[in-house]
Every structure is written in C-alpha cells, then in structure tokens.
Amino acid sequence: SKLRHLLLIVFSIFPILTWGTESLSTADSIRISLLTCAPGEEIYSLFGHTAIRYEEPARGIDRVYNYGLFSFNTPNFILRFALGKTDYQLGVEDYRRFAAEYEYFGRSVWQQTLNLTAEEQQQLITLLEENYRPENRIYRYNFFYDNCTTRARDMILTHIHRAETNISSVYQPTTYRKEIHKWNTSYPWTRCGEDLLLGLPADFDINKEKQQFL
C-alpha cells in the first residue's frame, strides 16, 4: 500500500521498549496510551513519531491510531514536506504490526498510559473512530502546527473533562529552528535544506506548549 510508510515526528532516544506503570486490573479493562517512537534516519523520520494505542482485552482489541500515514508517490514529496504542503491521514492498525515495524528498524517505542476516567476513555475512542471516517481522516500536514504529534495531543487534551494538566505554557528561550537543530546535527545537508525552506516562522520564539510539535 502507498500509505504504509510512517512519519516519525516525536523525538525519543530511549534504548528499550517499555510499558506504562499501570497494569490491567481486570480482563475487561480498557487502556488508552500515548506512544512515543524513536527517530529514524530518513528526513521524514528524524524527529520521531507519536500515536495513540487503545487496548480492550475482553473484546480482543489492541489497535493504534496513527496520524502519520502518507504517500511517497506525491509529486515533489520532500519539498512539499518541508514546506508543509503534504496531505497526511489517520490510519488504524493492529499494535503488533505497528510495534514489529519499529522493532525491525531498531527503533524504540515508549508507552505512557493515560489516567482517564471511563467516560473520557469512551469519548476519546468515539471521537477517534469519527476522525477515522473516510471523509475526516485526511488533513493538510504542517511541520510546526499540525502534525502527527499535535494531532494526538490535541485529540486527548481537547476531550478530557478537567482543567489541569502537566503541560506548562511558561515561556522557554528557544525557537523552532533551535529545537530542530538539536536533532539533525548528524545530517548537515538535511539541516541546510531545512534552514533554507523553513523560513522566518522557524525563528519565532515558542513556549513550552509549542515545543511539543516535536
């Protein structure tokens, strides 16, 4: 399939596959987790990736909602990727298949189980399924503002019934460009191309929340 390639946006360089501290207390427990995937070596995978895992053992469900599917057959893909003019889409796949691909390429996957109420879990699952409908699943990817990381984060935070999270909006002295440079120092030609294409917005000051695009 043209859409079998994954965009890896969230950075993480941990050495092993690990699990959240919470365990399934009963056979019919539901668990929703945030998956953080380590970087790869291709330009579209240098910054890692994020996805959402949904487990419901009583119904034999263990699937991943992945906002990073795209087609390499898109004309001028790399240029359009850097300029934020590429269409991506939400895909759903079996967790074992998702994890096997990362294991094959030697990339780590970390799981953080989300502390959600039963109502929040059901609402999130319903909204993810709605987002996966053919008329809703495609979106215009933007490297800074709308990618697989920001989509997963916003899907979770927008639909939980509480005001507090551990995400701080306190200003941090950094920019988009500085954050990107932390992760492409070993790829000088890629870094040069990104610097030329990303333009002035890459030098805007960003707070802690905006840093989460990575």
N, C-alpha and C positions, 0 to 999 in steps of 0.2 A: 504494500500500500504506500502511496505517496506521502501519507501522513504518519509514518512510523518513527520518524525522527523526532527527538525531544529537544526543546530549547532548555538549556540549564542556566538559570538566572541567579538563584540564590547561592552565595558563596559559603562553603563549609569544607574544611580540610581535615576532618576527624578521621582516624585510621580504621575504625571498625564499624560494622552495623550494630546499632544499639537500639534499645526499646525504651518506651516511657516507663516511669516507675510504677504506674498504676497497673494492676492486673485485672483480668476478667473475673469478677466475683461469682458470677453465675453463668450458666450455659447460654442464657438468653440476653446477656449484657450487650449493650451497644457501645462501641468506642469510636470516636472520631479524633483523628490525629493530624498534625501538620508534619509533612515530610520535608526534610532539608537534605538536598543532594549535593555531593561534592562536584567541583568543576571538572571539565574535560579539557581536551587540547584543541578543539576546533573553535573558531571565532564565536560561534553561536552558543558554545558551552563553557566559555572561560569563566563565567561568573556563577556557576552552579544553577540549581533549579529548586522549585517548590511545588508541592502537590498536596492534596487532601486525601487521607485514607479513611474509609468507612468500613468498620467490621461489625457484623451481626452474626455470630456463630450459629445461633438457633435456626437461622434461615440459610446458612451456608454462604453468606455474603462476605467477601473481602475484596473490595474494589478501590481503585484510585481514580480521583477526579483530577485531570491533568490539563491545565490551561496552556500547555506548551507545544501543541501539535501544529505543524506547518508543512508546506510542500517545497522541496528543493527545486521543483520544476518551475517555480515562479521566476519569470524573467528578471535578471539582474538582482538575484536574491540577496547577496551580501551587501550591495549598495543600498537596496531598499531596507534591509535590516538595520543598517547603521543610521539611515535617515528616518526610521520609524514609519515606514510606508508598506509594511508587510502585514498580510492578514494571518491571524492565528485562530485557533479554535479550541474549545474544550473537548477533551476526549475522556472516555471511561474505559478502564481496562482492569483485568484481574491483577491483584497485588503481586502474586508470584511471578507473573510475566514482567511486570514493572521492575521488581527487585532483581530478577535474573539478568535483565539488560545491564543494570548498573554493576552487578557482580562481574559480568563478563568483561566489562571495560575497566574493572578495578576501581570503581568509584564508590565511595561510602554513602550510606543513607542513614540519617538520624531521624528518629520519630519522637515527637512531643505530643503526648495525649492531652487533649483539651478538657479542661474542667467545665463541662457543660451540664445544664440540667436536662432532664428527659424532654422537656418542652423545647429547649433550644436545639437539642440534637435533632428532633423531628422536623423542626422548622428549617434547619440548615440542610438536611437531607432533601426535603421537599423543594427547596429553592435551587439546590444543585441539580436536581432532576429537571426542574423547569428550565434552568440555564442550559441544560444539555439538549433540549429540543432543537431540531434542525434549524428552525428559524431564529434561534437565540444563541447558538454555540459559537458563531464566527464573530471575531472582533478585530479592530484595527490595532495592531501591536505598536506600542511606543516604548522605547528603551528605558526612558526615565519615568513615565507617568502611568503606563498601562501595560503591564506585562504579566507573566505567569505568577510572579510573586505578589504584586499589588492586587491582582485579581483574587488570589486565595486569601490574602489578608483582609481585603475589604468584604469579601463574602462572609467571613467569620465575624468581624467586628461590627458590621452593619446590622447583623441579625441576632445579636445576643442582648438579653434584657438586663443590662447592667451598665452603669455609667463609668465604672472604674476598670482600667486595665493596667498592665505594667509597661505600657508604651508611653514614653515621655516625649513631649514636644519641645523640650528645652533646647535652645539653640546650641549647636556644636560648630566650632570654627572649621568648616570644611565646605567643599563644593562637589558637584557631581564628578567633575574631572579628577579631582584628587582621590575620590573613592575608587573610581575606575582604575586609576594608575596603580593602586595597591595590588591589583590582581592581573595586570598584563605586563609586568616588568620583564618577564622572560620572552615576550613576543614583541620585539621592537617594531617590526613592520606593521603588525596589527595595531600597536599603540599609536604609531604615526598616522595611520589611516583613520583611526577613530578620532584623533585630535583634529584632523582636517575636516572631518564630516560632521562632528557633533555640534560645532559652532558655539555661539555665545551662551546659550542656555546651560552649557556644561560648566560655566564659571559662576553661576548664581550661587549664593550662599544657601545652604539647605539645613533644616533642623533634623532632629533625631528621626521623626516620622518619615520624612522624605528620603532619608538614607536607606530606608527599608526596600527601596526598589532593587537593591542587591540582595 
